[in-house]
Every structure is written in structure tokens, then in C-alpha cells.
């Protein structure tokens, strides 16, 4: 009976480890994407890239940081396009 319980616990531990691996793998990718998005947002303002298109710098407030953190590079592109179109966040 102890062997059966031990085998079940080992199989359960392996299943939990596999699930945690896949969750952390996706979580780390999302975290890296969010950090890259926020860094790109700040670099755009640091080097005044928007002035090349004839627009003012991007406003850095809680909504732009949130969109760039959730969306990553795609979020920053959306913010830039909306800013160039004159749509304020």
C-alpha cells in the first residue's frame, strides 16, 4: 500500500512541476514583453523621436504606461499611432 501511495505522490509531483513550468515559461515571456514595451516608451521620449514626425513627445502617465506594459511593443505602436492621429489616451 505504501508503494502505491508513493507512486501516486511522485506522479502528482511530476504533473505539478510540468504545469508550473508551462505557466512560468509564459509568465516570463509576458514579463519580458512588458518591460521591453515600457523601456521603448521611455526611449521614444528620451530621444524625442516623435518630433521627427512633427508631433510632441508622448505623454507618460498611468494609462500609457499601463497600455505599454500590457501590450508590450504592440501597445507602444498603438500609442504612437493614436498620438499621431491626435487621439489622446
C-alpha positions as CSV (number, residue, x, y, z in Angstrom):
1,X,0.0,0.0,0.0
2,X,2.9,2.4,0.8
3,X,4.4,1.8,-2.7
4,X,1.1,2.7,-4.4
5,X,0.8,6.0,-2.3
6,X,4.4,6.8,-3.0
7,X,4.0,6.2,-6.8
8,X,0.9,8.4,-6.8
9,X,2.7,11.2,-4.9
10,X,5.6,11.1,-7.4
11,X,3.2,11.2,-10.4
12,X,1.4,14.1,-8.8
13,X,4.6,16.0,-8.2
14,X,5.7,15.5,-11.8
15,X,2.3,16.8,-13.0
16,X,2.6,19.9,-10.8
17,X,6.1,20.5,-12.0
18,X,5.1,20.3,-15.6
19,X,2.2,22.7,-15.1
20,X,4.4,25.2,-13.2
21,X,7.0,25.0,-15.9
22,X,4.5,26.0,-18.6
23,X,3.0,28.7,-16.5
24,X,6.3,30.3,-15.6
25,X,7.6,29.9,-19.2
26,X,4.6,32.0,-20.5
27,X,4.8,34.3,-17.5
28,X,8.5,35.2,-18.1
29,X,7.8,35.9,-21.8
30,X,4.9,38.2,-20.8
31,X,7.1,40.0,-18.2
32,X,9.9,40.5,-20.7
33,X,7.5,41.8,-23.3
34,X,6.1,44.3,-20.7
35,X,9.5,45.5,-19.7
36,X,10.6,46.0,-23.3
37,X,7.4,47.9,-24.0
38,X,7.9,50.3,-21.1
39,X,11.6,50.8,-22.0
40,X,10.7,51.6,-25.6
41,X,8.1,54.1,-24.4
42,X,10.7,55.9,-22.3
43,X,13.4,55.7,-25.1
44,X,11.0,57.3,-27.6
45,X,10.6,60.3,-25.3
46,X,14.3,60.4,-24.3
47,X,15.5,60.8,-27.9
48,X,12.4,62.9,-29.0
49,X,11.6,60.5,-31.8
50,X,8.1,61.9,-32.1
51,X,9.4,65.3,-33.1
52,X,10.7,63.7,-36.4
53,X,7.0,63.1,-37.3
54,X,6.1,66.7,-36.3
55,X,4.4,65.7,-33.1
56,X,5.1,66.4,-29.4
57,X,6.5,63.8,-27.1
58,X,4.3,61.1,-25.8
59,X,2.7,61.9,-22.5
60,X,3.9,59.4,-19.9
61,X,1.0,58.9,-17.5
62,X,-0.6,55.9,-15.9
63,X,-2.6,54.9,-19.0
64,X,0.2,55.0,-21.4
65,X,2.5,53.0,-19.1
66,X,-0.3,50.5,-18.5
67,X,-1.0,50.0,-22.2
68,X,2.7,49.6,-23.0
69,X,3.1,47.2,-20.1
70,X,0.2,45.1,-21.1
71,X,0.7,45.3,-24.8
72,X,4.5,45.4,-25.0
73,X,5.8,46.6,-28.3
74,X,2.4,46.3,-29.9
75,X,1.0,48.5,-27.2
76,X,3.7,51.2,-27.8
77,X,2.9,51.1,-31.5
78,X,-0.8,51.6,-30.8
79,X,0.0,54.5,-28.5
80,X,2.3,56.1,-31.2
81,X,-0.4,55.7,-33.9
82,X,-3.1,57.2,-31.7
83,X,-0.9,60.1,-30.7
84,X,0.0,60.8,-34.4
85,X,-3.7,60.6,-35.2
86,X,-4.4,63.2,-32.5
87,X,-6.4,60.8,-30.3
88,X,-5.5,61.3,-26.6
89,X,-5.4,58.5,-24.2
